Amino acid sequence: ATTTFEFCAREASQIFGGLSYSRGGQGAKVERLYRDVRAYAIPGGSEEIMLDLSIRQSLRVHKALGMKFRNSAP
């Protein structure tokens, strides 16, 4: 979710240009979103760490259910 939020904030910043850096006027909301996105992303950890954690948890669930993995490569 934070990846999508960061993408949207970055694109809005690109659209607004220099106005997105001002704390007043038309770019105020974009500037606030761009600042907030970092605050939401940091407590969860880096994307790589979160991806590794989710893969490990998925593997653990599959093993607990007795599912077998198959190699998708020919």
DSSP file (Angstrom, degrees, kcal/mol; ACC not computed):
  #  RESIDUE AA STRUCTURE BP1 BP2  ACC     N-H-->O    O-->H-N    N-H-->O    O-->H-N    TCO  KAPPA ALPHA  PHI   PSI    X-CA   Y-CA   Z-CA
    1    1 A A     >        0   0    0      0, 0.0     4,-2.5     0, 0.0     5,-0.2   0.000 360.0 360.0 360.0 -39.7    0.0    0.0    0.0
    2    2 A T  H  >  +     0   0    0      1,-0.2     4,-2.6     2,-0.2     5,-0.2   0.831 360.0  57.1 -69.3 -28.3    2.8    2.4    0.8
    3    3 A T  H  > S+     0   0    0      2,-0.2     4,-2.1     1,-0.2    -1,-0.2   0.925 110.1  43.9 -65.2 -43.1    4.4    1.7   -2.6
    4    4 A T  H  > S+     0   0    0      2,-0.2     4,-2.6     1,-0.2    -2,-0.2   0.909 113.6  51.0 -66.5 -42.3    1.2    2.8   -4.3
    5    5 A F  H  X S+     0   0    0     -4,-2.5     4,-2.5     1,-0.2    -2,-0.2   0.912 110.6  48.9 -61.1 -43.1    0.8    5.8   -2.1
    6    6 A E  H  X S+     0   0    0     -4,-2.6     4,-2.4     2,-0.2    -1,-0.2   0.900 110.6  50.8 -64.2 -40.9    4.4    6.8   -2.8
    7    7 A F  H  X S+     0   0    0     -4,-2.1     4,-2.6     2,-0.2    -2,-0.2   0.932 111.7  47.4 -61.5 -46.3    3.9    6.4   -6.5
    8    8 A C  H  X S+     0   0    0     -4,-2.6     4,-2.5     1,-0.2    -2,-0.2   0.909 112.7  48.5 -63.6 -42.4    0.7    8.6   -6.4
    9    9 A A  H  X S+     0   0    0     -4,-2.5     4,-2.1     2,-0.2    -1,-0.2   0.904 112.4  49.0 -64.2 -40.6    2.4   11.3   -4.4
   10   10 A R  H  X S+     0   0    0     -4,-2.4     4,-2.0     2,-0.2    -2,-0.2   0.912 112.4  47.4 -65.7 -42.6    5.4   11.3   -6.7
   11   11 A E  H  X S+     0   0    0     -4,-2.6     4,-2.3     2,-0.2    -2,-0.2   0.901 111.4  50.6 -66.6 -40.1    3.2   11.6   -9.8
   12   12 A A  H  X S+     0   0    0     -4,-2.5     4,-2.5     1,-0.2    -1,-0.2   0.891 109.3  52.3 -62.8 -38.0    1.1   14.4   -8.2
   13   13 A S  H  X S+     0   0    0     -4,-2.1     4,-1.5     1,-0.2     7,-0.3   0.887 108.8  49.9 -63.8 -39.3    4.3   16.2   -7.4
   14   14 A Q  H  < S+     0   0    0     -4,-2.0    -2,-0.2     2,-0.2    -1,-0.2   0.896 111.3  49.1 -65.1 -40.4    5.4   15.8  -11.1
   15   15 A I  H  < S+     0   0    0     -4,-2.3    -2,-0.2     1,-0.2    -1,-0.2   0.921 115.6  42.2 -66.2 -44.0    2.1   17.2  -12.3
   16   16 A F  H >< S-     0   0    0     -4,-2.5     3,-1.5     1,-0.2    -1,-0.2   0.687  90.4-172.9 -78.7 -17.9    2.2   20.2   -9.9
   17   17 A G  G ><  -     0   0    0     -4,-1.5     3,-1.4     1,-0.3    -1,-0.2  -0.377  66.3  -2.4  64.5-134.1    5.8   20.9  -10.6
   18   18 A G  G >  S+     0   0    0      1,-0.3     3,-1.6     2,-0.2    -1,-0.3   0.745 125.9  69.4 -64.8 -25.1    7.3   23.6   -8.3
   19   19 A L  G X  S+     0   0    0     -3,-1.5     3,-1.5     1,-0.3    -1,-0.3   0.769  85.2  70.2 -64.4 -23.7    4.0   24.2   -6.7
   20   20 A S  G <  S+     0   0    0     -3,-1.4    -1,-0.3    -7,-0.3    -2,-0.2   0.600  93.8  56.6 -72.1  -8.1    4.2   20.9   -5.0
   21   21 A Y  G <  S+     0   0    0     -3,-1.6     2,-0.3    -4,-0.2    -1,-0.3   0.474  87.8  93.9 -98.1  -3.9    7.0   22.2   -2.8
   22   22 A S    <   -     0   0    0     -3,-1.5     9,-0.3    -4,-0.2     8,-0.1  -0.689  66.0-147.8 -92.2 143.1    5.1   25.1   -1.4
   23   23 A R  S    S+     0   0    0     -2,-0.3     2,-0.3     8,-0.1    -1,-0.1   0.423  81.6  48.4 -88.1   2.3    3.2   24.7    1.9
   24   24 A G  S >  S+     0   0    0     -5,-0.1     3,-0.6     4,-0.0    -2,-0.1  -0.883  94.4  20.9-133.8 166.9    0.5   27.1    0.8
   25   25 A G  G >  S-     0   0    0     -2,-0.3     3,-1.2     1,-0.2     4,-0.3  -0.400 115.1 -19.1  78.6-152.2   -1.7   27.6   -2.2
   26   26 A Q  G 3  S+     0   0    0      1,-0.3     3,-0.4     2,-0.1     4,-0.3   0.791 135.2  50.6 -66.3 -31.3   -2.5   24.9   -4.8
   27   27 A G  G <> S+     0   0    0     -3,-0.6     4,-2.6    -8,-0.2    -1,-0.3   0.391  79.5  99.1 -90.5   4.9    0.4   22.6   -4.0
   28   28 A A  H <> S+     0   0    0     -3,-1.2     4,-2.1     1,-0.2    -1,-0.2   0.902  84.2  46.2 -61.1 -43.9   -0.2   22.4   -0.2
   29   29 A K  H  > S+     0   0    0     -3,-0.4     4,-2.4    -4,-0.3    -1,-0.2   0.897 113.7  48.6 -67.3 -39.4   -2.0   19.1   -0.3
   30   30 A V  H  > S+     0   0    0     -4,-0.3     4,-2.5     2,-0.2    -2,-0.2   0.916 111.0  50.6 -66.5 -42.2    0.5   17.5   -2.6
   31   31 A E  H  X S+     0   0    0     -4,-2.6     4,-1.6    -9,-0.3    -2,-0.2   0.901 111.5  48.5 -61.9 -40.8    3.4   18.7   -0.5
   32   32 A R  H  X S+     0   0    0     -4,-2.1     4,-2.6    -5,-0.2    -2,-0.2   0.912 111.6  49.1 -66.3 -43.6    1.7   17.3    2.7
   33   33 A L  H  X S+     0   0    0     -4,-2.4     4,-2.1     1,-0.2    -2,-0.2   0.909 109.3  52.6 -61.5 -42.2    1.1   13.9    1.0
   34   34 A Y  H  X S+     0   0    0     -4,-2.5     4,-0.6     1,-0.2    -1,-0.2   0.859 112.7  44.5 -65.3 -34.8    4.7   13.7   -0.2
   35   35 A R  H >X S+     0   0    0     -4,-1.6     4,-0.9    -5,-0.2     3,-0.6   0.899 113.5  50.6 -72.5 -41.3    5.9   14.4    3.4
   36   36 A D  H 3X S+     0   0    0     -4,-2.6     4,-1.7     1,-0.2     5,-0.2   0.810  96.0  69.5 -68.1 -30.9    3.4   11.9    4.9
   37   37 A V  H 3X S+     0   0    0     -4,-2.1     4,-1.6     1,-0.3    -1,-0.2   0.862  98.8  49.9 -60.2 -35.9    4.3    9.0    2.6
   38   38 A R  H <X S+     0   0    0     -4,-0.6     4,-2.1    -3,-0.6    -1,-0.3   0.873 106.5  55.5 -69.7 -36.0    7.7    8.6    4.1
   39   39 A A  H  < S+     0   0    0     -4,-0.9    -1,-0.2     1,-0.2    -2,-0.2   0.844 110.5  45.6 -65.6 -32.7    6.2    8.6    7.6
   40   40 A Y  H  < S+     0   0    0     -4,-1.7     4,-0.5     1,-0.1    -1,-0.2   0.824 114.3  47.9 -78.3 -31.7    4.0    5.7    6.6
   41   41 A A  H  X S+     0   0    0     -4,-1.6     4,-0.8    -5,-0.2     3,-0.4   0.856 101.2  62.7 -79.4 -35.6    6.7    3.7    4.9
   42   42 A I  T >< S+     0   0    0     -4,-2.1     3,-1.0     1,-0.2    -1,-0.1   0.898  96.5  54.0 -64.3 -46.4    9.4    3.8    7.5
   43   43 A P  T 34 S+     0   0    0      0, 0.0    -1,-0.2     0, 0.0    -2,-0.1   0.818 106.3  54.3 -61.6 -28.7    7.7    2.0   10.5
   44   44 A G  T 34 S-     0   0    0     -4,-0.5    -2,-0.2    -3,-0.4     2,-0.1   0.739 111.9-118.8 -75.9 -22.4    7.0   -1.1    8.3
   45   45 A G    <<  -     0   0    0     -3,-1.0    -1,-0.2    -4,-0.8     0, 0.0  -0.403  46.3 -39.3 105.0 173.2   10.6   -1.5    7.2
   46   46 A S     >  -     0   0    0     -2,-0.1     4,-2.4     1,-0.1     5,-0.2  -0.288  56.8-113.1 -70.1 158.7   12.2   -1.4    3.8
   47   47 A E  H  > S+     0   0    0      1,-0.2     4,-2.4     2,-0.2     5,-0.2   0.869 116.8  54.0 -59.7 -37.5   10.3   -3.0    0.8
   48   48 A E  H  > S+     0   0    0      2,-0.2     4,-2.3     1,-0.2    -1,-0.2   0.905 109.1  47.4 -65.8 -41.2   12.9   -5.7    0.5
   49   49 A I  H  > S+     0   0    0      2,-0.2     4,-2.4     1,-0.2    -2,-0.2   0.920 113.0  48.3 -65.9 -43.7   12.6   -6.7    4.1
   50   50 A M  H  X S+     0   0    0     -4,-2.4     4,-2.3     2,-0.2    -2,-0.2   0.882 111.7  50.0 -65.7 -37.7    8.8   -6.8    4.0
   51   51 A L  H  X S+     0   0    0     -4,-2.4     4,-2.1    -5,-0.2    -1,-0.2   0.921 111.0  49.0 -65.6 -44.0    8.9   -8.8    0.7
   52   52 A D  H  X S+     0   0    0     -4,-2.3     4,-2.4     1,-0.2    -2,-0.2   0.911 111.4  50.3 -60.9 -43.3   11.3  -11.3    2.3
   53   53 A L  H  X S+     0   0    0     -4,-2.4     4,-2.3     1,-0.2    -2,-0.2   0.915 110.0  49.4 -62.1 -44.3    9.1  -11.6    5.4
   54   54 A S  H  X S+     0   0    0     -4,-2.3     4,-2.1     1,-0.2    -1,-0.2   0.880 111.3  49.3 -65.8 -37.1    5.9  -12.2    3.3
   55   55 A I  H  X S+     0   0    0     -4,-2.1     4,-2.4     2,-0.2    -1,-0.2   0.921 111.1  49.6 -66.9 -43.4    7.7  -15.0    1.2
   56   56 A R  H  X S+     0   0    0     -4,-2.4     4,-2.1     1,-0.2    -2,-0.2   0.903 111.9  48.4 -62.3 -40.7    8.9  -16.7    4.4
   57   57 A Q  H  X S+     0   0    0     -4,-2.3     4,-2.2     2,-0.2    -1,-0.2   0.897 110.6  51.1 -66.8 -39.5    5.5  -16.6    5.9
   58   58 A S  H  X S+     0   0    0     -4,-2.1     4,-2.3     2,-0.2    -2,-0.2   0.908 110.2  49.4 -63.2 -42.1    3.9  -18.0    2.7
   59   59 A L  H  X S+     0   0    0     -4,-2.4     4,-2.3     1,-0.2    -1,-0.2   0.900 109.7  51.9 -63.0 -40.7    6.4  -20.9    2.7
   60   60 A R  H  X S+     0   0    0     -4,-2.1     4,-2.2     2,-0.2    -2,-0.2   0.905 110.1  48.3 -63.1 -42.1    5.7  -21.6    6.3
   61   61 A V  H  X S+     0   0    0     -4,-2.2     4,-1.9     2,-0.2    -2,-0.2   0.918 111.0  50.5 -64.8 -43.9    1.9  -21.8    5.6
   62   62 A H  H  <>S+     0   0    0     -4,-2.3     5,-2.4     1,-0.2     4,-0.5   0.901 111.4  48.0 -62.3 -41.2    2.4  -24.1    2.6
   63   63 A K  H ><5S+     0   0    0     -4,-2.3     3,-1.0     1,-0.2    -1,-0.2   0.906 110.0  52.5 -65.2 -40.7    4.6  -26.4    4.6
   64   64 A A  H 3<5S+     0   0    0     -4,-2.2    -1,-0.2     1,-0.3    -2,-0.2   0.838 110.0  48.5 -64.8 -32.9    2.1  -26.5    7.5
   65   65 A L  T 3<5S-     0   0    0     -4,-1.9    -1,-0.3    -5,-0.1    -2,-0.2   0.515 114.6-118.7 -84.5  -5.0   -0.7  -27.4    5.0
   66   66 A G  T < 5 +     0   0    0     -3,-1.0    -3,-0.2    -4,-0.5     2,-0.2   0.714  58.1 156.3  76.9  20.6    1.5  -30.1    3.5
   67   67 A M      < -     0   0    0     -5,-2.4     2,-0.4    -6,-0.2    -1,-0.2  -0.537  34.6-136.6 -80.1 146.6    1.5  -28.6    0.1
   68   68 A K        -     0   0    0     -2,-0.2     2,-0.4    -5,-0.0    -1,-0.0  -0.800  10.7-133.4-103.1 145.8    4.3  -29.4   -2.3
   69   69 A F        -     0   0    0     -2,-0.4     2,-0.4     2,-0.0     0, 0.0  -0.746  16.8-156.5 -95.1 143.9    6.1  -26.9   -4.4
   70   70 A R        -     0   0    0     -2,-0.4     2,-0.5     2,-0.0     3,-0.0  -0.933  22.2-114.1-120.1 148.1    6.8  -27.6   -8.0
   71   71 A N        -     0   0    0     -2,-0.4    -2,-0.0     1,-0.1     0, 0.0  -0.662  18.7-160.4 -79.7 124.4    9.5  -26.1  -10.2
   72   72 A S        +     0   0    0     -2,-0.5    -1,-0.1     2,-0.0    -2,-0.0   0.603  64.1  97.1 -82.9 -10.6    8.0  -23.9  -12.9
   73   73 A A              0   0    0      1,-0.1    -2,-0.1    -3,-0.0     0, 0.0  -0.542 360.0 360.0 -77.8 144.6   11.1  -24.0  -15.0
   74   74 A P              0   0    0      0, 0.0    -1,-0.1     0, 0.0    -2,-0.0   0.502 360.0 360.0 -69.6 360.0   11.2  -26.6  -17.8
